[in-house]
Amino acid sequence: MPKMKTKSSAKKRFKLTGTGKIKRKHAFKSHILTKKSTKQKRNLTHTGLVDKADEANIKNQLCLK
């Protein structure tokens, strides 16, 4: 059986933390920023964690499970 390939899109978007959780960036921060408030843009800058419901799916895409 051949090796499993990692999904390139997932590889670019997600990183693992030291405890095994998955880090992600917030959406809506790339363009059309003029109509968004400074507070909203600042809060979108920080990274977040992937929800527990989606974690298994993303780990599968990253070939971690």
PyMOL commands that set and color helices and strands:
alter all, ss='L'
color gray80, all
select helices_A, chain A and resi 8-13+38-45+52-61
alter helices_A, ss='H'
color red, helices_A
select strands_A, chain A and resi 15-16+22-24+48-49
alter strands_A, ss='S'
color yellow, strands_A
deselect
rebuild
show_as cartoon
